Amino acid sequence: MNGEFGGAKTAWILDSHVLASYGQPAAELIEQGVDLRDVWRALCEDFDVPEERQLGEDI
């Protein structure tokens, strides 16, 4: 997430942004055990992350 949104914005998104497809913030979903990939996909959908950036940076 830091690679896409930056550190400060990532923290805000995790705690504050309510994911449209779940009705809860990402941090709560992660605490509840929702698969991280599913949370990331929902974030990508909500923030219109282009498909080519959804897998992160190549290392």
C-alpha positions in Angstrom: 0.0 0.0 0.0 2.8 2.4 0.8 4.1 2.1 -2.8 0.7 3.1 -4.2 -0.5 5.6 -1.7 2.5 6.7 0.4 3.0 6.2 4.1 0.8 8.9 5.6 -2.1 8.3 3.3 -1.9 4.5 3.7 -2.5 4.8 7.5 -5.5 7.0 6.9 -6.9 4.7 4.2 -6.6 1.6 6.4 -8.2 3.2 9.4 -10.8 5.6 7.9 -11.9 4.7 4.4 -14.9 2.4 4.4 -14.7 0.0 1.5 -17.7 0.1 -0.7 -17.9 -3.7 -1.1 -17.6 -4.5 2.6 -19.0 -1.5 4.5 -16.1 -1.4 6.9 -12.5 0.1 6.9 -9.7 -2.2 5.7 -8.1 -2.3 9.2 -11.2 -3.8 10.7 -11.5 -6.3 7.9 -7.9 -7.4 8.4 -8.4 -7.8 12.1 -11.4 -10.0 11.4 -9.3 -12.3 9.2 -10.5 -11.3 5.8 -7.9 -12.4 3.2 -5.5 -9.6 2.5 -5.8 -10.1 -1.2 -9.5 -9.5 -1.1 -9.0 -6.3 1.0 -6.4 -5.1 -1.5 -8.7 -5.8 -4.5 -11.4 -3.8 -2.8 -9.1 -0.9 -2.2 -7.9 -1.0 -5.8 -11.5 -0.9 -6.9 -12.5 2.0 -4.6 -9.4 4.1 -5.5 -9.3 3.2 -9.2 -5.8 1.7 -9.1 -4.9 0.8 -12.7 -4.5 -3.0 -13.2 -0.9 -2.6 -14.1 -0.1 -1.2 -10.6 -2.2 -3.6 -8.6 0.6 -6.1 -8.1 3.0 -3.4 -6.8 6.5 -2.4 -8.0 8.8 -4.9 -9.7 11.9 -5.5 -7.6 
